[in-house]
């Protein structure tokens, strides 16, 4: 079931990289960017996390980011440890449960499009060490961003359109966080 503006997301309960369970209901009262990423080692996804980590101070004080990867906890930990302490929550959905539930697309065409049109981003990712050496999950997941307001209602959803690494622009998320 694809999500739309005005929908409410049910409880999401998944492990973090340290194995502890996080519940999405813990974010109630905050403005939230919920992102369904690809696999933990995804170069594009890790560049996005790196950007959010470096610029997290630009977001509003009542903002939280929750990212979900299609990876088992051990693989998530392996890649997230490279970021040191992230100021947001990263979760492992090894069974692809919530990806399926919320209609996150898998597309080989969008995977190829990313490789063709975003190849210039791969080199910076490789330099930073974001190389998917252990692939545990689906490579062809097209990311999805969801903006959720303080009462848990979706304000906007962005299912990747052009390629697998097609997100809301940073400034759009920043503007949402400051409302």
C-alpha positions as CSV (number, residue, x, y, z in Angstrom):
1,X,0.0,0.0,0.0
2,X,1.5,3.3,-1.1
3,X,1.3,6.1,1.4
4,X,-0.2,9.5,0.7
5,X,-0.5,12.9,2.3
6,X,-2.9,12.7,5.2
7,X,-2.2,9.1,6.0
8,X,-0.9,7.9,9.3
9,X,1.8,5.3,9.6
10,X,1.3,2.5,12.0
11,X,3.9,1.4,14.5
12,X,7.2,0.5,13.1
13,X,9.4,-1.6,15.5
14,X,12.8,-2.6,14.3
15,X,16.4,-3.1,15.6
16,X,19.1,-0.5,15.5
17,X,22.7,-1.3,14.7
18,X,23.3,-2.1,18.4
19,X,20.5,-4.6,18.4
20,X,18.1,-2.5,20.6
21,X,14.6,-2.1,19.4
22,X,13.3,1.3,18.3
23,X,9.6,2.1,17.9
24,X,8.5,4.9,15.5
25,X,6.0,6.0,18.2
26,X,9.0,7.4,20.1
27,X,9.1,10.2,17.6
28,X,5.5,11.4,18.3
29,X,5.5,15.1,19.0
30,X,8.4,15.7,16.6
31,X,8.7,16.5,12.9
32,X,10.1,13.4,11.2
33,X,11.8,12.4,8.0
34,X,11.3,8.7,7.6
35,X,13.5,7.3,4.8
36,X,13.5,3.8,3.3
37,X,17.0,3.4,2.1
38,X,18.5,0.5,0.2
39,X,21.2,-1.8,1.6
40,X,23.5,-0.7,4.4
41,X,26.5,-0.6,2.1
42,X,24.8,1.5,-0.6
43,X,27.2,4.2,-1.7
44,X,24.5,6.7,-2.5
45,X,22.7,6.1,0.8
46,X,25.8,6.5,2.8
47,X,26.6,9.8,1.0
48,X,23.1,11.0,2.0
49,X,23.7,10.0,5.6
50,X,27.1,11.7,5.5
51,X,25.4,15.0,4.3
52,X,22.7,14.8,6.9
53,X,25.3,14.1,9.6
54,X,27.4,17.1,8.6
55,X,24.4,19.5,8.3
56,X,22.2,18.1,11.0
57,X,22.6,21.4,13.0
58,X,20.7,23.2,10.2
59,X,17.5,21.3,11.1
60,X,15.0,22.4,13.7
61,X,15.3,21.4,17.3
62,X,12.1,19.3,17.1
63,X,13.3,17.3,14.0
64,X,14.2,13.6,13.9
65,X,15.4,11.5,11.0
66,X,14.7,7.8,11.0
67,X,16.3,5.7,8.3
68,X,15.4,2.1,7.5
69,X,17.8,-0.2,5.5
70,X,17.0,-3.6,4.0
71,X,19.9,-5.3,5.9
72,X,20.4,-7.5,8.8
73,X,21.7,-5.9,12.0
74,X,25.3,-7.2,11.7
75,X,25.6,-5.7,8.2
76,X,24.0,-2.4,9.3
77,X,26.4,-2.1,12.2
78,X,29.4,-2.8,9.9
79,X,28.5,0.2,7.7
80,X,27.0,2.6,10.3
81,X,30.2,2.3,12.5
82,X,32.0,4.1,9.7
83,X,29.9,7.2,10.4
84,X,30.8,7.3,14.1
85,X,27.9,8.6,16.2
86,X,25.0,9.7,13.9
87,X,22.5,12.2,15.4
88,X,19.6,10.2,14.0
89,X,18.2,6.7,14.1
90,X,19.1,4.0,11.7
91,X,17.1,0.7,11.6
92,X,17.5,-2.7,10.0
93,X,14.5,-4.3,8.2
94,X,16.2,-7.6,7.1
95,X,12.9,-9.2,6.2
96,X,11.8,-6.3,3.9
97,X,8.6,-6.2,6.0
98,X,7.9,-2.4,6.1
99,X,9.3,-1.9,2.6
100,X,6.6,-4.2,1.3
101,X,3.9,-2.8,3.6
102,X,4.4,0.7,2.4
103,X,4.9,0.0,-1.3
104,X,8.6,0.8,-1.6
105,X,9.5,0.0,-5.2
106,X,12.1,-2.3,-6.6
107,X,13.3,-1.3,-10.0
108,X,16.2,-2.5,-12.1
109,X,15.6,0.3,-14.6
110,X,16.0,2.9,-11.8
111,X,19.1,1.1,-10.6
112,X,20.6,1.4,-14.1
113,X,19.5,5.1,-14.3
114,X,21.4,5.8,-11.1
115,X,24.5,4.1,-12.4
116,X,24.4,6.1,-15.6
117,X,23.3,9.5,-14.3
118,X,24.9,9.6,-10.9
119,X,28.1,7.7,-11.6
120,X,30.0,10.9,-10.7
121,X,28.9,10.4,-7.1
122,X,30.4,7.0,-6.8
123,X,34.0,8.2,-6.6
124,X,33.4,10.5,-3.6
125,X,31.6,7.6,-1.9
126,X,34.5,5.2,-2.6
127,X,37.0,7.8,-1.3
128,X,35.0,7.9,2.0
129,X,34.9,4.1,2.1
130,X,31.2,3.7,1.3
131,X,31.7,0.5,-0.7
132,X,29.1,-2.3,-0.6
133,X,31.5,-5.1,-0.1
134,X,29.0,-7.3,1.7
135,X,25.6,-7.1,0.0
136,X,22.8,-8.3,2.1
137,X,19.6,-7.1,0.7
138,X,18.0,-6.0,-2.5
139,X,20.1,-3.7,-4.7
140,X,17.3,-2.4,-6.7
141,X,15.3,-0.6,-4.0
142,X,14.1,2.8,-5.0
143,X,14.4,5.0,-1.9
144,X,11.3,6.6,-0.3
145,X,11.2,9.7,1.8
146,X,8.2,10.5,4.1
147,X,7.7,13.8,6.0
148,X,5.6,13.2,9.1
149,X,4.3,16.0,11.3
150,X,4.1,16.2,15.1
151,X,0.8,14.3,15.4
152,X,2.0,11.5,13.2
153,X,0.2,12.6,10.0
154,X,2.1,12.4,6.7
155,X,2.6,15.8,5.1
156,X,4.4,14.6,2.0
157,X,5.7,11.3,0.5
158,X,8.3,11.0,-2.2
159,X,8.7,7.7,-3.9
160,X,11.9,7.8,-6.1
161,X,11.0,8.8,-9.6
162,X,14.1,9.1,-11.7
163,X,16.4,6.5,-10.1
164,X,17.0,4.5,-7.0
165,X,18.8,7.3,-5.2
166,X,16.2,10.0,-5.9
167,X,15.3,11.8,-2.6
168,X,13.7,15.0,-1.4
169,X,16.3,17.8,-1.8
170,X,18.1,18.7,1.5
171,X,16.6,22.2,1.5
172,X,13.0,20.8,1.3
173,X,13.7,18.6,4.4
174,X,15.4,21.5,6.2
175,X,12.4,23.8,5.5
176,X,10.0,21.1,6.8
177,X,12.1,20.7,9.9
178,X,12.0,24.4,10.7
179,X,8.2,24.8,10.5
